[in-house]
Amino acid sequence: MEGQNKKIVCDLYKALAARDTKSVHRLLAPDIDWWFHGPPAHKYNLMQLLTGSCVIEDTDSFKVVVVVDLGSMVVAEGYHLYDNQKTCWVHAWSVENGKIITQVKEYLNTSLTVFSYTKSSNIFLASPRSPKCKNVWQSKLADNASVPHLLLVL
C-alpha cells in the first residue's frame, strides 16, 4: 500500500492537467468532502478545477512542486500564476484503501505545518512542543511573513 496513495494523487493532478474527466471521476469519491481556507473568489480554487467550471489553460501556470505520502493522507504543495501573481497552495488529500480520494483540505496563501500526534490516554492536550507531537511536514512556498500559519494534526 505504501506509495499507492501518492500515486492516486499524482494521477489526479495528471488527469486535471489533461482535462481527463473520466479519470478525475474515477479517482474521486462522488461525495468528496472539501474544506477550503483562503480567498473564496480565487480563480483557480480547487473546487472550480474539480467541477470543470474552470480549466487549466496553461499547464505552466499551475505547478505541483512536491507530493508527500503521510500514510492515509497525501500532502501536495504548488502554485499557480494568474495575472502575473503567484498564489501558493497546499492540498491535503485523504485516500481510502489506496483506491479513492474521499477528502481534500485546500489552503491558499497559507503556511501549513502537519503534525502527527501520538495519543497515550483519553486526554488530548497537545502543543507543537509536546513530545507526543512530531512535525512531519511544513510548507515552503508561502511567504511566511504575510500569510496565516495553520497546524494540521494527524
Secondary structure, DSSP 8 states (H G I E B T S, - for coil): -TTHHHHHHHHHHHHHHHT-HHHHHHHEEEEEEEEEES-TT-TT-HHHHHHTSS--S-GGGEEEEEEEE-SSEEEEEEEEEETTEEEEEEEEEEEETTTEEEEEEEEES-EEEEEEE---SS-----TTSTTEEEEEE--SS-TTTS-EEEEE-
